Amino acid sequence: MARKDDIIGEGTADPMGFSPRGGAVEPDPPFRMADWPFYWITRVTGRYFQNIEFALKPIGLDVPRWRVLMALYERKTASVSEIADHAITKLSTMTKIIQRMQLDGLVTCRPSETDARVTEVTLTDRGQEARRRAWREVKVIYSRAFTGLDHPDIAVINGLLETVFHNLHPSGHWDHASLKTPKAARRKTRESEIPD
């Protein structure tokens, strides 16, 4: 993979007007939105959600529920705070989403056997079926979005975005083992808001 310095030249300014070491080259550098990575990240995210909402509405789901369903795909059981971390959603907001899904019969909630303050969430049979229906719809969007890209290309995109994501973490580091933010410990006391 080409290094950034190979692309823009050793010691020269990049298209956004910053030096390779991060210092501003000039007080007011030229700006083009198309050269700003977050412009494209935001546009892709917005268009992705538009497509997802359109695809999920006919089967009675929405984006928040989709995030929970997929957070419980790889891991059959997860705490509310873990799901909130994966979805980049405030714990209070995720708590309300889980409560609605519980009323809809999509998930069950129970206190953790090791820490009663932690609420663990599991998909019901109805939730598993909802996940399968949603996945069939979203796979079509995924295939269309990555037309012309092969698996190595997608792996590179994932790797670059993961690096940017970790760089933006407020504490400057991320606990890869637990995938919990430093605030997660304080969140445990609030998960008990969800009824068993």
Secondary structure, DSSP 8 states (H G I E B T S, - for coil): ---HHHHH-TTS--TTSB-TTS-BSSSS----GGG-HHHHHHHHHHHHHHHHHHHHGGGT--HHHHHHHHHHHHSSEEEHHHHHHHHT--HHHHHHHHHHHHHTTSEEEEE-SS-TTSEEEEE-HHHHHHHHHHHHHHHHHHHHHTTT--HHHHHHHHHHHHHHHHHT-TTS--BTTTTB-TTHHHHGGGGGGS--
